[in-house]
């Protein structure tokens, strides 16, 4: 059995459908977040797709999913923490981005969007200043306490991470700390739209490209990963 893994989608729904048609034998897929289009739209995937939140989402849609009202029957939201059962895997999730000023807040206290209208030229998360796009310390603590995890999905990268060769480290220490405590078999992340394949804290850690460029097909038992061009 194989499972597909997608990077940031950003509304490229036709691309995802094409991949699912191409791999009709793959029964389910996972995504590291940023599924929504810039207008906040979601879709009905052809195969089950399990996703964590990115920073460019409609967080009212995510709140509804947490309340048992998913945006589509084949679109399964994984709340931060876990463990979640995804096919044969035990999965941990830490979606969203790190913000020091909000990190010690309860997740329920993160304020929603101020309701500013989105535009086609501006990403959803930037046009609507919704603090629910972040993860918080309590969620990290839950992740650190999990054991026997096959796959850890995060939106943020671990350290060090220098996207596009820039000198500023964009990785987040808390991701490394969670990897050290949890010891998952595999870690996948997104956000930076750049493919990387490294070992962090002794764990294979793969950064996924945007879905319009490449994706992974993973052996469900061995976790052997094959990167394919879209």
DOKOL-386948 format. One line per field, with one value per residue (C-alpha): chain; z, x, y; residue number from 0. Coordinates in steps of 0.02 Angstrom, whole numbers. Layout:
cadena <- c(A_...)
pz <- c(Z_...)
px <- c(X_...)
py <- c(Y_...)
num <- c(NUM_...)
END
This chain:
cadena <- c(A_A_A_A_A_A_A_A_A_A_A_A_A_A_A_A_A_A_A_A_A_A_A_A_A_A_A_A_A_A_A_A_A_A_A_A_A_A_A_A_A_A_A_A_A_A_A_A_A_A_A_A_A_A_A_A_A_A_A_A_A_A_A_A_A_A_A_A_A_A_A_A_A_A_A_A_A_A_A_A_A_A_A_A_A_A_A_A_A_A_A_A_A_A_A_A_A_A_A_A_A_A_A_A_A_A_A_A_A_A_A_A_A_A_A_A_A_A_A_A_A_A_A_A_A_A_A_A_A_A_A_A_A_A_A_A_A_A_A_A_A_A_A_A_A_A_A_A_A_A_A_A_A_A_A_A_A_A_A_A_A_A_A_A_A_A_A_A_A_A_A_A_A_A_A_A_A_A_A_A_A_A_A_A_A_A_A_A_A_A_A_A_A_A_A_A_A_A_A_A_A_A_A_A_A_A_A_A_A_A_A_A_A_A_A_A_A_A_A_A_A_A_A_A_A_A_A_A_A_A)
pz <- c(0_-42_29_-60_23_-40_0_6_-112_-115_-214_-349_-340_-521_-496_-344_-439_-582_-461_-381_-552_-598_-440_-430_-331_-189_-66_37_44_174_160_263_251_153_61_31_-119_-92_-87_54_-53_-21_-129_-128_-164_-269_-132_56_98_278_308_443_446_361_384_230_268_307_494_509_397_511_665_583_543_727_771_659_500_374_214_110_147_82_165_340_455_581_737_821_935_909_887_731_639_454_365_449_522_690_647_751_690_723_593_582_612_762_835_997_1052_1045_1089_1273_1240_1250_1075_1112_1152_982_907_741_584_588_430_304_127_29_-143_-280_-265_-80_7_119_281_251_195_349_507_593_742_734_601_739_850_1037_1177_1245_1075_1067_1241_1182_1032_1141_1246_1099_1067_929_796_615_537_610_501_531_428_497_466_596_620_532_374_249_112_-60_14_119_273_397_481_456_555_726_879_948_796_838_1020_970_854_995_1118_1000_889_742_599_472_476_336_329_204_210_117_-52_-66_-71_55_122_281_450_604_780_702_609_421_391_218_164_27_-125_-182_-257_-431_-436_-347_-221_-131_-140_21_57_203_287_258_238_86_-5_-192_-252_-416_-525_-546)
px <- c(0_58_5_25_97_65_147_55_-94_-149_-306_-224_-371_-364_-183_-229_-371_-252_-127_-264_-321_-141_-122_-292_-214_-164_-310_-271_-164_-93_-53_54_-71_-119_-256_-370_-369_-333_-521_-539_-616_-598_-640_-696_-542_-568_-482_-476_-356_-297_-231_-162_-185_-64_-60_-164_-331_-509_-504_-692_-694_-567_-671_-821_-718_-666_-851_-888_-935_-795_-791_-806_-835_-662_-569_-517_-442_-311_-314_-150_-95_-151_-128_-236_-264_-233_-243_-113_-17_-20_-3_39_-5_64_-14_3_148_252_223_318_189_48_141_90_-94_-226_-276_-456_-400_-320_-426_-513_-500_-546_-642_-542_-590_-472_-406_-340_-170_-148_-137_-282_-182_-109_-268_-361_-258_-320_-215_-291_-160_-31_5_31_136_-2_-15_173_170_39_146_300_205_156_243_244_207_235_215_233_155_201_181_337_514_639_805_916_820_880_748_816_991_951_1058_915_866_678_664_582_666_503_490_661_609_452_553_675_537_419_542_423_474_455_428_350_332_289_265_426_382_551_596_727_772_877_896_849_870_902_734_712_633_568_513_382_373_211_96_110_296_317_243_284_222_265_266_146_247_429_400_514_479_479_479_387_372_196)
py <- c(0_175_343_509_665_841_1006_1172_1169_1352_1316_1209_1090_1034_983_878_795_755_675_572_511_471_368_286_144_263_254_410_565_685_870_989_1132_1288_1196_1347_1461_1646_1672_1546_1409_1222_1072_891_782_626_522_551_692_719_894_1007_1194_1311_1498_1537_1455_1505_1475_1483_1329_1247_1291_1209_1054_1043_1051_902_997_964_1067_907_722_674_819_767_899_841_949_991_851_673_533_525_361_388_222_111_259_345_529_682_857_1031_1143_1331_1448_1502_1676_1716_1845_1718_1558_1552_1590_1454_1399_1447_1625_1660_1800_1771_1875_2058_2021_2120_2077_1967_2012_1901_1984_1951_1783_1738_1735_1907_1992_1929_1948_1790_1736_1562_1528_1499_1349_1370_1295_1183_1097_1073_994_869_824_800_674_563_398_266_397_348_520_695_831_1013_1169_1252_1189_1130_1220_1255_1298_1427_1441_1482_1495_1648_1682_1697_1532_1513_1351_1343_1267_1199_1083_1010_991_897_783_745_701_609_513_487_375_516_705_807_997_1133_1323_1367_1290_1206_1021_966_794_797_713_816_751_580_585_595_765_810_982_972_1082_1163_1034_1109_1061_894_771_609_431_337_151_134_-4_44_233_232_396_427_607_634_787_853)
num <- c(0_1_2_3_4_5_6_7_8_9_10_11_12_13_14_15_16_17_18_19_20_21_22_23_24_25_26_27_28_29_30_31_32_33_34_35_36_37_38_39_40_41_42_43_44_45_46_47_48_49_50_51_52_53_54_55_56_57_58_59_60_61_62_63_64_65_66_67_68_69_70_71_72_73_74_75_76_77_78_79_80_81_82_83_84_85_86_87_88_89_90_91_92_93_94_95_96_97_98_99_100_101_102_103_104_105_106_107_108_109_110_111_112_113_114_115_116_117_118_119_120_121_122_123_124_125_126_127_128_129_130_131_132_133_134_135_136_137_138_139_140_141_142_143_144_145_146_147_148_149_150_151_152_153_154_155_156_157_158_159_160_161_162_163_164_165_166_167_168_169_170_171_172_173_174_175_176_177_178_179_180_181_182_183_184_185_186_187_188_189_190_191_192_193_194_195_196_197_198_199_200_201_202_203_204_205_206_207_208_209_210_211_212_213_214_215_216_217_218_219_220_221_222_223_224_225_226_227_228_229)
END
